[in-house]
Amino acid sequence: MPPTPPAEVARAALNRARAAARAKGLRPGSPARRSPLAEPRTSGAGPTARDPQLLSDVVGRLMRDKGWRDEVSVGGVVGRWREVVGDQVADHCAPETFEDKVLVVRASSTAWATQVRLLVPTLLRRLGEEVGEGVVEDVKVLGPAGPGFRRGPRSVRGGRGPRDTWG
């Protein structure tokens, strides 16, 4: 007996698989039945809410709906602070908070706080270029946060608080 050609072997295997599927109640080769609970199909090939969406589109819509666009853009500038203000200024001052269109910056010394106060118009112009006009309307510059004398070894109960010692 000559060997069976491969096409005949494949056809026989396909017929056995179809017979096994019919025995289980399946209908091979016909379109799948839809569940009556499934969403109705719409006519046309237009996109629906169930289609996959780009993450950037979803995040952009979320930021717009929640009103976070300005805060996120300022957050991007804070993350790139050194690039925006330059190395020398970034070494001596850092942004702290952003609320109600006011950026609060803390300087490392009172001399640098004065210097940054003089640079506020330039800084506002640069921030306007980076995040858009009107997002940051004011920059408040704070000096260094030093230790207080309300508690610790230099405090006096009932005293008048931190004063000069010149008498």
C-alpha positions in Angstrom: 0.0 0.0 0.0 1.5 3.4 -1.0 1.9 6.2 1.7 -1.1 8.6 2.1 -0.4 12.0 0.6 -0.1 14.9 3.3 -3.1 16.7 1.9 -5.3 13.6 2.5 -4.0 13.3 6.1 -4.8 16.9 6.8 -8.3 16.6 5.2 -9.0 13.5 7.4 -7.9 15.3 10.5 -10.1 18.3 9.7 -13.1 16.1 9.2 -12.5 14.3 12.5 -12.3 17.7 14.3 -15.5 18.9 12.7 -17.3 15.7 13.7 -16.0 16.1 17.3 -17.2 19.7 17.4 -20.7 18.7 16.1 -20.9 16.1 18.8 -20.3 18.8 21.4 -23.0 21.0 19.9 -20.7 23.5 18.2 -21.1 24.7 14.6 -17.7 25.0 13.1 -17.4 27.3 10.1 -20.5 29.3 10.9 -20.5 32.8 12.5 -20.5 32.9 16.3 -23.9 33.4 18.0 -24.2 36.6 20.0 -25.5 36.6 23.5 -28.8 38.5 23.9 -27.1 40.4 26.8 -24.3 41.7 24.5 -24.3 45.3 23.5 -26.1 45.9 20.2 -23.9 46.4 17.2 -23.9 49.8 15.6 -24.0 50.3 11.9 -20.9 51.7 10.3 -17.3 51.3 11.2 -17.0 54.5 13.3 -15.1 54.4 16.6 -17.1 53.7 19.8 -16.4 54.1 23.5 -15.3 50.5 23.7 -12.5 50.9 21.2 -8.9 51.2 22.6 -7.8 54.7 23.1 -4.3 56.3 23.3 -3.2 57.0 26.9 -2.2 60.5 26.0 -5.8 61.3 24.9 -7.3 59.8 28.0 -4.9 61.6 30.4 -5.4 64.9 28.5 -9.2 64.6 28.8 -8.8 63.8 32.5 -6.6 66.8 33.1 -9.0 69.1 31.2 -12.1 67.7 33.0 -10.5 68.1 36.4 -9.0 71.5 35.8 -5.4 70.2 36.4 -3.8 71.6 33.2 -2.1 74.6 34.8 -0.8 72.7 37.8 0.6 69.9 35.6 2.3 72.4 33.3 3.9 74.2 36.3 4.9 70.8 37.7 6.7 70.2 34.4 8.6 73.5 34.9 9.4 72.6 38.5 10.8 69.3 37.3 13.0 71.2 34.8 13.8 74.1 37.1 17.5 74.1 36.4 16.9 74.3 32.7 14.4 77.2 33.1 16.3 79.4 35.4 19.9 78.4 34.8 22.5 76.6 36.9 23.6 79.5 39.1 20.1 80.5 40.2 19.0 76.9 40.6 21.9 76.2 42.9 20.6 78.9 45.3 16.8 78.8 45.1 14.2 76.1 44.6 10.4 76.2 44.0 8.3 75.2 47.0 4.6 75.6 46.1 2.2 76.7 43.4 -1.3 77.8 44.4 -3.7 80.4 43.0 -1.3 81.3 40.1 1.5 82.2 42.6 4.8 80.3 42.5 6.6 80.4 45.9 10.4 80.1 45.7 12.8 79.6 48.6 16.3 81.1 48.4 19.3 79.7 50.3 20.3 83.1 51.7 18.8 86.6 52.1 21.3 87.9 49.5 20.0 85.4 47.0 16.4 86.1 47.9 17.1 89.8 47.1 18.8 88.8 43.8 15.9 86.5 42.8 13.4 89.3 43.7 15.2 91.5 41.2 14.9 88.7 38.6 11.1 88.2 39.1 10.1 90.0 35.9 12.5 88.0 33.8 11.4 84.8 35.6 7.8 85.6 34.9 8.6 86.1 31.2 10.5 82.8 31.0 7.7 80.9 32.8 5.2 82.5 30.4 7.2 81.1 27.5 7.4 77.6 29.1 3.9 77.1 30.4 1.8 79.8 28.7 0.8 83.3 29.6 -1.4 83.8 32.6 -0.6 80.5 34.3 1.9 82.0 36.7 1.0 85.6 37.6 3.3 86.2 40.5 6.5 84.8 42.0 6.9 85.1 45.8 10.5 84.8 47.0 11.2 83.6 50.5 14.5 83.8 52.4 16.1 80.9 54.2 14.1 79.1 56.8 16.2 79.3 59.9 15.7 77.6 63.3 13.2 79.3 65.6 13.9 80.1 69.2 10.5 79.2 70.6 11.7 75.8 71.7 15.1 74.3 72.5 18.0 75.4 74.6 17.7 79.1 73.8 14.1 79.5 74.7 12.9 81.3 77.9 9.5 80.6 79.4 7.5 83.8 79.7 10.2 85.7 77.7 9.4 88.3 75.1 10.6 86.0 72.3 13.6 86.4 70.0 15.1 89.8 70.5 18.4 91.6 70.2 21.0 91.1 73.0 22.3 94.7 72.8 20.2 95.8 75.7 
